[in-house]
C-alpha cells in the first residue's frame, strides 16, 4: 500500500465517522453515534483526560501498525 493510498483510506474513514457533518468538521461539536459517550465517561471517571491514557496508547499503536510506522503520535 502506498503512502497516498494510506492517506486516502484515512481520509475516507474519517469521512465515514463524521458522516454528513459540515466540512470542515467543527472541532467543538461532538457527535456521539455509538459508544463514544461511554468511552469519554470512562476517561473522566479514571482521570485520564489528557494526551496519555489507554485509549491514546491504543490509537497510537493501531495507527502505527496500520501505517507500518515504527511509532505514531
N, C-alpha and C positions, 0 to 999 in steps of 0.2 A: 504494500500500500504506500503510495507516495505521500509526501507532506501535504500537497494540495488536496488529495483525496481525504486525508485525515481531517484537515481543516474544514472541508466542505461537510463531512459527516458530523463534526461537532456543531457547526452552524445549523445544519438541518435538525439535529437532535434538540438543540436549544429552541429552535422554532416550534418543534412539536410540543415541547414543555410549556412554552408561553402561549401557544395556540393563537387565538385571534386578538391577542393584546396589541395595542397600538405600537408601531415601530418608531423610534427605538423603544424597547420596553422600559417603562419608568421604573427606576430603582426603588422608589418609595411606595409602590403599590404592590403588596404581596398577593399572590394567588395561591390559595390552598385548595387543590383539587383532589388530594388523596390523603396520605398520612403525614403531610408536611407539618400540620399543627402538632401532632404527637411528637415529631422529631424536635421541633422548636421548643415545645414544653419540656421535653427531656433535657435539652441543653440548659434551659433556665433552671430546672429543678436540680441539676447536678452542678451548676455553677460554671459550666464550660461554654460561656458566651464570649468568645474571643477568636483569635486566629489559630487556636490549637484545640485539640479535643478529638474524641473518637471519630466523629463524622468528618472533620477536616483531614485527619490522618487517612481515613478510608478513601475519601475523594482523591487525595494526592496519590495514594498507592494505586488506585484504579486508573487514574489518568496516566500515570507513568507507565503502567502495564499496557494500557490501550495504545498509547503513542509509541511504545518501545523506548521511551526515555529512561535514563538511569534514575532521575529524580523529577518530581513535579511539585510546584508550589502554587 
